[in-house]
Amino acid sequence: MLELQLTSGESESFFHLTVTGQLESAHFPMGPDGGGLFCRYDIVAGPDWELVSGLRSAVTQSARTESDYRTVVFNMPVEFTMKSTNPHGWPQIIFSLYGANIWNVETNRGYARVHCPLSGTGSERTIRAPLFIPKYSNLCSAAMSWLSGVNPELRDPKILADGSKHKGLACETYGELVVRLQAISRGSSRMALDWGQTAVDDR
C-alpha cells in the first residue's frame, strides 16, 4: 500500500492525493486512421492544488497496431502526488492523441479527459474514455480538412477540464483510450473529508 509522510513542519490543513496507473492503449472499432500514434497527457487541477511529485505532463513513445489492428498499446505509466486544502477542482487528466495521416503529416487524432478516481481501498479502476475530434463548422474549411487529412487542433487542450470554456465545440467521436488508475489519500480524515468509500489507513 502506498504511504505518504508529512514533512517536518508541514501544516496538517493539507491532504495528499497519490494517483498511480497507466495509459494502457487506444482502441478503434475499425482501426486507427493513421500510423505512428503517440499521446500526451496533462494534469489539470483547481487553484488550491499543488503538485508535490511526479510529472505534470508527459508524452508516450510512438506506437502502431500489431496483432490486433484495432488496438494501439502504449503502457505509459502515470504517477503523481498532489496536495490541497479542499477537494474543489479535483484533478483531471487531459489526453491529446496525435499521428501521421496518409500524407505522412502529423495531425490531431483526438482528445479525451478523465477525472482521477476518489481515494478508496486502493483497487485499480479501468476507465474507457471516448476520443473526440474537433470539426470545422464552416463547410469550406471542413472540405479542406478532409482533402488534406489535417484535423483542427485545440490551442490549449486543458480548456477541456472546464465545461464553460468549450461550449459549442463541434466534434465527432471515434475510438477510446483505456486508462487504469488508482488513488490513495493521506490526511483527509483530519479535515473531516469522507469520500463515501471504505477508508484506508489515515493515521
C-alpha positions as CSV (number, residue, x, y, z in Angstrom):
1,M,0.0,0.0,0.0
2,L,1.3,3.5,-0.8
3,E,2.1,5.7,2.1
4,L,2.7,9.4,2.4
5,Q,4.5,11.0,5.2
6,L,4.1,14.7,6.2
7,T,7.4,16.5,6.1
8,S,8.6,18.3,9.3
9,G,6.7,21.4,10.0
10,E,4.1,20.9,7.2
11,S,0.7,22.1,8.0
12,E,-2.0,19.5,8.6
13,S,-4.5,21.6,6.8
14,F,-3.5,19.9,3.6
15,F,-4.4,16.5,2.4
16,H,-2.4,14.5,-0.1
17,L,-3.7,12.5,-3.1
18,T,-1.4,10.0,-4.8
19,V,-2.5,8.7,-8.2
20,T,-0.8,5.8,-10.0
21,G,-1.6,3.7,-13.0
22,Q,-1.0,3.8,-16.8
23,L,-2.3,4.8,-20.1
24,E,-2.8,1.3,-21.4
25,S,-4.0,1.6,-25.0
26,A,-6.1,3.3,-27.7
27,H,-8.9,1.2,-29.2
28,F,-10.6,2.0,-32.6
29,P,-13.5,-0.2,-33.8
30,M,-12.3,-0.2,-37.4
31,G,-8.6,0.5,-36.8
32,P,-6.9,3.9,-36.5
33,D,-7.0,6.4,-39.3
34,G,-3.2,6.7,-39.4
35,G,0.0,5.3,-38.1
36,G,2.8,6.3,-35.7
37,L,0.4,7.3,-32.9
38,F,1.6,9.0,-29.7
39,C,-0.2,10.5,-26.8
40,R,0.5,13.4,-24.5
41,Y,-1.2,13.8,-21.1
42,D,-1.6,17.0,-18.9
43,I,-2.7,17.1,-15.3
44,V,-5.2,19.9,-14.6
45,A,-6.5,20.8,-11.2
46,G,-8.0,23.7,-9.3
47,P,-6.1,26.7,-7.9
48,D,-5.8,25.1,-4.5
49,W,-4.0,22.0,-5.7
50,E,-0.2,21.8,-5.8
51,L,1.9,19.2,-7.5
52,V,4.2,17.6,-4.9
53,S,5.9,14.9,-7.0
54,G,5.7,13.4,-10.5
55,L,5.2,15.0,-13.9
56,R,2.5,17.4,-14.8
57,S,2.7,16.4,-18.4
58,A,4.4,13.6,-20.4
59,V,4.5,12.1,-23.9
60,T,4.3,8.4,-24.8
61,Q,6.5,6.6,-27.4
62,S,5.3,6.3,-30.9
63,A,3.3,3.1,-31.4
64,R,1.5,1.1,-34.1
65,T,-1.1,-1.6,-34.3
66,E,0.3,-5.2,-34.1
67,S,-1.7,-8.4,-33.8
68,D,-4.9,-6.6,-33.3
69,Y,-5.5,-4.0,-36.0
70,R,-8.0,-2.1,-33.7
71,T,-5.7,-1.6,-30.7
72,V,-2.6,0.5,-30.2
73,V,-0.7,-0.3,-27.0
74,F,1.2,2.5,-25.1
75,N,1.6,1.2,-21.5
76,M,2.6,4.7,-20.4
77,P,3.0,4.9,-16.6
78,V,1.1,7.7,-14.8
79,E,2.2,8.6,-11.2
80,F,1.9,11.8,-9.3
81,T,1.1,13.3,-5.9
82,M,-0.8,16.5,-5.2
83,K,-1.9,18.3,-2.1
84,S,-4.8,20.6,-1.5
85,T,-6.7,22.3,1.3
86,N,-10.1,21.2,-0.2
87,P,-11.5,18.9,-2.9
88,H,-12.7,21.7,-5.2
89,G,-11.0,21.4,-8.6
90,W,-10.4,17.7,-8.3
91,P,-7.6,16.6,-10.6
92,Q,-8.3,15.6,-14.2
93,I,-6.1,14.2,-16.9
94,I,-6.3,15.5,-20.4
95,F,-5.1,13.3,-23.2
96,S,-4.1,14.5,-26.7
97,L,-3.6,11.9,-29.3
98,Y,-1.5,12.5,-32.5
99,G,-0.5,10.5,-35.5
100,A,0.5,10.7,-39.2
101,N,-2.1,10.9,-41.9
102,I,-1.9,9.4,-45.4
103,W,0.5,12.3,-46.5
104,N,2.7,11.4,-43.5
105,V,1.9,14.7,-41.9
106,E,1.4,14.8,-38.1
107,T,-2.1,15.7,-37.1
108,N,-4.5,15.5,-34.2
109,R,-6.3,12.2,-33.7
110,G,-8.5,13.0,-30.8
111,Y,-8.8,14.3,-27.2
112,A,-10.0,12.6,-24.1
113,R,-10.3,13.5,-20.4
114,V,-10.7,11.6,-17.2
115,H,-11.3,12.5,-13.6
116,C,-8.9,11.0,-11.1
117,P,-10.7,8.4,-9.0
118,L,-11.7,9.1,-5.5
119,S,-9.5,7.6,-2.8
120,G,-10.7,4.2,-1.6
121,T,-9.3,0.8,-1.0
122,G,-6.5,1.3,-3.5
123,S,-8.0,-1.1,-6.0
124,E,-7.2,-0.2,-9.6
125,R,-10.0,1.2,-11.8
126,T,-10.3,0.8,-15.5
127,I,-11.6,3.9,-17.4
128,R,-12.6,3.9,-21.1
129,A,-12.5,7.5,-22.2
130,P,-14.1,8.4,-25.6
131,L,-11.8,10.1,-28.1
132,F,-13.4,13.1,-29.8
133,I,-12.0,15.1,-32.7
134,P,-12.9,18.8,-33.2
135,K,-14.6,19.6,-36.5
136,Y,-14.9,22.8,-38.5
137,S,-18.4,24.3,-38.6
138,N,-17.6,26.0,-41.9
139,L,-18.3,23.7,-44.9
140,C,-15.4,25.1,-46.9
141,S,-12.9,24.6,-44.1
142,A,-14.3,21.1,-43.4
143,A,-13.7,20.2,-47.1
144,M,-10.1,21.4,-47.0
145,S,-9.6,19.4,-43.8
146,W,-10.9,16.3,-45.4
147,L,-8.7,16.7,-48.5
148,S,-5.5,17.5,-46.6
149,G,-6.1,14.9,-43.9
150,V,-5.3,17.5,-41.2
151,N,-7.7,17.8,-38.4
152,P,-8.3,21.1,-36.4
153,E,-6.4,21.2,-33.1
154,L,-7.2,23.0,-29.8
155,R,-4.7,25.7,-29.0
156,D,-4.8,24.7,-25.3
157,P,-6.4,21.2,-24.7
158,K,-6.5,22.0,-21.0
159,I,-9.7,24.0,-21.6
160,L,-11.5,20.7,-21.8
161,A,-11.3,20.4,-18.0
162,D,-13.7,23.4,-17.8
163,G,-17.1,22.9,-19.4
164,S,-17.7,26.6,-19.6
165,K,-14.7,27.1,-21.9
166,H,-15.6,24.7,-24.7
167,K,-19.3,25.3,-25.2
168,G,-20.4,24.9,-28.8
169,L,-17.4,23.0,-29.8
170,A,-18.3,20.9,-32.9
171,C,-16.7,17.4,-32.7
172,E,-17.2,13.7,-33.6
173,T,-16.2,10.7,-31.6
174,Y,-14.2,7.8,-32.8
175,G,-12.3,5.3,-30.6
176,E,-11.4,5.4,-26.9
177,L,-8.5,5.4,-24.6
178,V,-8.1,2.7,-21.9
179,V,-6.7,4.1,-18.7
180,R,-6.1,2.2,-15.4
181,L,-5.8,4.4,-12.3
182,Q,-5.9,4.0,-8.5
183,A,-5.8,6.8,-5.9
184,I,-4.9,6.9,-2.2
185,S,-5.3,9.9,0.0
186,R,-3.5,10.8,3.2
187,G,-4.7,13.3,5.8
188,S,-8.3,13.6,4.6
189,S,-9.8,12.3,7.9
190,R,-8.2,15.1,9.9
191,M,-10.1,17.5,7.6
192,A,-13.4,15.6,8.1
193,L,-13.4,14.6,4.4
194,D,-15.4,11.5,3.6
195,W,-15.1,10.0,0.1
196,G,-18.1,7.7,0.7
197,Q,-15.9,4.6,0.3
198,T,-14.0,2.3,2.5
199,A,-11.2,4.3,4.0
200,V,-7.6,3.3,4.0
201,D,-5.3,3.7,7.0
202,D,-5.3,7.5,7.5
203,R,-3.4,7.9,10.7
